């Protein structure tokens, strides 16, 4: 895909190394955002308003009422500016001056045109619905003619645009590194809560998968784990990864629903468990062949659940490699207690310190009750 050419309006003057004119990078930022902000001038005054959007091909689409002041101004002849921003983490430095954020942002400039063809307008509106909730357009009523007439859709070609990304650590002044202040990054991400049915919903209507398994666009595409970054290990020809975007819910549910510990578990329950866990998958190319998930407070305790390798891939050391990856994850260190349940894999887990069976036939524990007494005073603060 051919990169965009910088213009005087999009040329990056501050920290240009953080900039990009690559369309793939730009489109990734656009597609993973739920909200954009549109800047325009109306009656001599500047305005910036938030709205929903969708990208189709090399164009950005925004919709609203035919009485929408922003859209009316946008098609009146003047340029508009659309910005999209993801805040990925708070960067806390030793000095107030060097505090920052890690982010991904995009700016699109240009003159918008009006979408007038009813069929194209309808298709674009459905695409916008699917951008917000993939699969929703097939389980909802399409726009009626009068609704299309009441809706304005504008199209902004992505011809003049740039992206800028900060994905870095603390950048203090050299003398400040000796200061006795904590410094680091607090990762941030958007998550979905439990769906709340409408009060007038017919109770016989089942919750569709695009609702029960919903993930926001950014986590849907990037697969960010709880630590804010994907963690991966190569094991021969296999990859062990926490990239949630690679997880195959069909494989995971298919195995668990026939397992001795979760027989008959509903698919939506598995999806909810995955969404609220740090998940590890084993992949042979694009095929998922193993899985484990960790439930943790990321400070003192962790529970390992749903560990499996599909039968045709057993005997290759993958279960041991999977456990090694779990136990080496940088955000799963220094815990006082680990728990897991098993009926037939005590030998595997004992290799990783799980040598204290709570109930010999099922549960095992790895405990270090003295860990805080051994920790340096500075670490305990």
Secondary structure as UniProt FT lines:
FT   TURN            8..10
FT   HELIX           16..18
FT   STRAND          19..20
FT   HELIX           23..31
FT   STRAND          36..42
FT   TURN            43..44
FT   STRAND          45..51
FT   STRAND          53..56
FT   TURN            57..58
FT   STRAND          59..65
FT   TURN            66..67
FT   HELIX           69..74
FT   TURN            75..77
FT   STRAND          80..92
FT   HELIX           96..98
FT   STRAND          100..110
FT   STRAND          113..114
FT   HELIX           118..132
FT   TURN            134..135
FT   HELIX           136..139
FT   HELIX           145..149
FT   STRAND          151..157
FT   STRAND          160..166
FT   HELIX           174..178
FT   STRAND          184..187
FT   TURN            199..200
FT   TURN            203..204
FT   HELIX           209..212
FT   HELIX           217..222
FT   TURN            226..227
FT   STRAND          232..235
FT   TURN            236..237
FT   STRAND          238..241
FT   HELIX           244..246
FT   HELIX           249..256
FT   TURN            257..258
FT   TURN            263..264
FT   HELIX           267..275
FT   STRAND          278..284
FT   TURN            285..286
FT   STRAND          287..296
FT   STRAND          301..309
FT   HELIX           311..313
FT   TURN            314..315
FT   HELIX           318..328
FT   TURN            330..331
FT   STRAND          337..341
FT   HELIX           346..350
FT   TURN            351..353
FT   STRAND          356..359
FT   TURN            360..362
FT   STRAND          363..367
FT   TURN            369..370
FT   HELIX           371..374
FT   HELIX           377..380
//
